[in-house]
Amino acid sequence: MGRLDNKVAIITGAASGIGRATARRFGAEGAKVVVADLDAETGRALAQEIGGHFVHVDVADEQSVQAMYAEVVEVFGGVDVLFNNAGISPADDDSILTTGLEAWRRVQDVNLTSVYLCCKYGIPLLLERGGGSIINTASFVAVLGSATSQVSYTASKGGVLSMTRELGVQFARQGVRVNALCPGPVNTPLLQELFAKDPERAARRLVHVPMGRFAEPEEIASAVTFLASDDASFITSSTFLVDGGISAAYVTPL
């Protein structure tokens, strides 16, 4: 028996990084996994690998999100788990003094508006099943400030965290749990690309991790699996930090 046997789970941003690792883990735990992503080639290959179903979606587009849910209902009959994970962290999102309005809006659309849309059209489907679990990807930067700023990214993740708390409270008695996953830095292609361009930024961040390393995607996938499963049946509206101790550290060990 898997922890997610026969659960229908949609993962956005599933073609790479945390989403990819979670899709594999959900599949191993018995879920019917919907791999939702813009990257059709990689997404389809992953869906085939894990016996899931690929849906091409632009999470920042309302009609595309609605079409995603319509397809999933047609294929699987309903939804039990939403992992709203898609996000971007572009290089032109930096200090507030240098980040332009276009970059600000692009990050907000993909990181925050997408979560709004996926919850807006996903929650009614969970209610039809008598409840379910939503995990929204926020970040440790939603609870900490950073001098190496990505101002729109940070603001978007703070929005995800606040919206998650509200949704969790609003729908708690209807059986829908909503939690905010707050990872620390994770060894994903997105992080690798960012830090390859700016090794100093990587070094400045790594020194603050008490464990002395970045997380692996599979470690974050384990946390998502827990929140998605009935093992987390009394957890909702939580700020679920998986950060190697960053948010607890005044100084790090020598």
Secondary structure, 3 states (H helix, E strand, C coil): CCCCCCCEEEEECCCCHHHHHHHHHHHHCCCEEEEEECCHHHHHHHHHHHCCEEEECCCCCHHHHHHHHHHHHHHHCCCCEEEECCCCCCCCCCCCCCCCHHHHHHHHHHHHHHHHHHHHHHHHHHHHCCCEEEEEECCHHHCCCCCCCCHHHHHHHHHHHHHHHHHHHHCHHHCEEEEEEEECCECCHHHHHHHHHCHHHHHHHHCCCCCCCCECHHHHHHHHHHHHCHHHCCCCCCEEEECCCHHHCCCCCC
